[in-house]
Amino acid sequence: MLRPPFFCFIILLFLFSCKEKKTVNTNTKSVRKEALVLRNKGIENYNKQNFNTAFYEFYKSKQLYETLKESGKKDSANIGYILIQMGSIQQVNGDYYGSKETVTEALSYVKPKSAYAAEINNRLGIADKELSLYDDAIFYYKKAANDYKDPTDKITPLSNIAPVYIHQKKYDNAIALLESLLSKKFLKEKVPITDDVRIIDNLGYAYFKKGIDQKGFSLMNEALQTRNKLNDTYGSIESYLHLADYYAKKDIQKSNTNALAAYNTATKLNSVDERLEALQILISNDHSAQNGKYVQRYFTLNDSIIKVRNNFKNKFAKIKYDAKKEKDENAKLRLEKAENLLSLQKATYLRIVFVIVFIFLVILIAILIRYYRNKNKAIEVKTSYNTETRIAKKIHDELANDVYHVIAFAESQPLSKESTKENLLQKLDDIYGRVRGISRENNRIDTGVNFTKSIKEMLSTYNTSERNIMVTNLESIHWELIDDIKKITINRILQELMVNMKKHSQANLVVIKFESDAKSILINYTDNGIGSEKTEMIKNGLQNMENRIQAVKGTIDFDTEPDKGFKVKISIPK
């Protein structure tokens, strides 16, 4: 172990040999390259649906791009794109408020009337639709459509407005919008056929909701047939749900068939919201005993998705918090470094003062540690000495005289008599029992899982037909958290209380109550013995108890008066 003077010399040598390093300019190329790598990894993990990892990588990439912005080499387009992707991940996992905050931040990094601005407004529309803010959703969808320059790109946000109209029961508005989209010539030429089918399906659903059932069914059925031919599995879920709703009041069996088809397909694709919607239809259709299965499945799935989405929200918030904290700490370190460069002389003086104070503190701490170690060692030695003295006195006072009387008895009585032999054996057995008692009081204590059992066994030896020992709350203490030294101390103190009670108190009832608070273990001992004056208390065992308690930094209080019993309050820190 290093001694304080040598240790301080090493510290001095280290401090004064340190040289201030010149600030290295940020390598813009390496930062940009690292940011791009993280962005591309985020895109890759996003496509693999590893959303946690993707979110973290996007956020780290954004931070690196922001450092380029601070150095005048900004890359706003990438920051805007990354924020849009992060908002999309939040929406996938149900954090719509968080996604609105994220994509709104992206607005300051993108050009107005650009494709990125349109995507941001479309994301805001999706979030507001899911939050049932329908008027706001329509506002943002229209704004997104206006931001797109290519008429083909306008189709997505405009077609998103129709389901909102349906939710608002504005069926005429939805029908007019969807039919206008279908009537455009470029739709057939440039728009993917899956989008065309989605518009047809929504149009049929709007007609059905308006009450024009035949036309609505025809369009919805056409959309489903087309989707099945195209193997548009995900799109078919929406068709099955629409048809299940259509048949709900016409043919329950067909409604259930379509709802189950939607549920099974959504399960394969891990599409939770659609599974819940399908289960809702099945529950509303079915009023038989089978219904309980769907209800249970619905609540289990709903609870699961709420839990998962809450976990995602917490993780996203933690990623942002940790990254912000790291950024703040880095900024603080850069500021401190700049201040140090401007005040080198002052820093040198501060180092000298610090070293002097440090040396003083090390020496002081070493002295205090040594003092307390010696003090505790002295208490332990004193306690050990007192224990040995007590054992020696007990052997001398109790056993030596008994052994002497047995020897005298054996010399003076004829051993040939049977009664003499029995008497001699009885006396030897009594001495043997006393030796075992002394050994039991001072043998090794089990501090493991059987600690409470050993305490009970020890206390039970003092139970007689005339004396009752009651112990309460012993198992309520978390003994596995208490160190072995304190367990041994508690066992020895209880032994000494029992010995003191047996010798002096003449009690027929003893109550030992264990309690615990945040910091301490509390032991309350009470007996109904003869008591004594405090000034005349026998100090042998009691002094041992005080020494043991001091060794573990506990406290012990005695309370006794003649004919009022004997009380002890013990507190031992955990």
Secondary structure, 3 states (H helix, E strand, C coil): CCCHHHHHHHHHHHHHHCCCCCCCCCCHHHHHHHHHHHHHHHHHHHHCCCHHHHHHHHHHHHHHHHHHHHCCCCCHHHHHHHHHHHHHHHHHCCCHHHHHHHHHHHHHHCCCCCHHHHHHHHHHHHHHHHCCCHHHHHHHHHHHHHHCCCHHHHHHHHHHHHHHHHHCCCHHHHHHHHHHHHHCHHHHHHCCHHHHHHHHHHHHHHHHHHCCHHHHHHHHHHHHHHHHHCCCHHHHHHHHHHHHHHHCCCCHHHHHHHHHHHHHHHHHCCCHHHHHHHHHHHHHHCCCCCHHHHHHHHHHHHHHHHHHHHHHHHHHHHHHHHHHHHHHHHHHHHHHHHHHHHCHHHHHHHHHHHHHHHHHHHHHHHHHHHHHHHHHHHHHHHHHHHHHHHHHHHHHHHHHHHHHHHHHHHHHCCCCCHHHHHHHHHHHHHHHHHHHHHHHHHCCCCCCCCHHHHHHHHHHCCCCCCCEEEEECCCCCCHHHCCHHHHHHHHHHHHHHHHHHHHHHCCCEEEEEEEECCCEEEEEEEECCCCCCHHHCCHHHHHHHHHHHHHCCCEEEEEECCCCCEEEEEEEEC
